[in-house]
């Protein structure tokens, strides 16, 4: 399985002046000219780093299944997490190969685009064809392109009981939430980028992935957790976004049983978490945190 775009989580260097030539932008950033004004002063020309956003086509056994707008990094993790959280595969072993490469159909002067080619087992490919939906994904919507309301599954499957969920408490969240900025190198330079991270019950933030889309960031995290054998392990998913029903459903489908978000959840997100038995915390801004799915 190709993982040429995957990278370990590293803490970023201190904030760098975008005008400094010594700063080398990681994948996911684009340098563009801007004009700045501070306190009504005259506009000052400068360069700035912006978050990159490109079309990424998910191609299963040569069949294009979905096109998502995403940050162009960790695309193999993205493909694996997407396949798992969308129910296309039940385990990472059902993906025989994953390779990310620039799209072959690009024309000169057009924005860059990527394709992720995924080889499925024949049995899984038949299942994909039966439930296939073509969607043009956007960074703010998790159900774009679905064919009908009848095809929309609002409530996720129930999770098995876990005796460790009470350990995902305010003390743990107060320990792990402040670690999030240290694992957001793209957002540090450009803003506009979400992070999805996973922390163990000892308070260690173990893995994190960034993307312009919160759903994409979670899929990337699911992908790396699957490769590490950590799906279903005691721990909590942390996200810089709100908790929508789609994020809750993705967690539930792959066995992630605790989710904590910096912003508030939606009402449907809470209902989905209650139906699944997922422990959901929101507005996690230490010392504050709100538990939306209390035990019992």
Secondary structure, DSSP 8 states (H G I E B T S, - for coil): ---TT--------S---TT-TT----TTEEEEEEEE-STT---EEEEEEEE--EEEEEEETTEEEEEEEE-SSSHHHHHHHHHHHTTS-SSGGGEEEEEEEE-TT--TTS--EEEEEEEE-HHHHHHHHHH---EE-BTTBSSTT-S-GGG---S-------TTGGGSSHHHHHHHGGGGGGG-HHHHHH---EEEEEE-TTS-EEEEEEESSHHHHHHHHHHHHHHHT-TTSS-EEEESS-B-HHHHHHHHHTT--EEEESS-B-HHHHHHHHHHT-EEEEEEETTEEEESS---
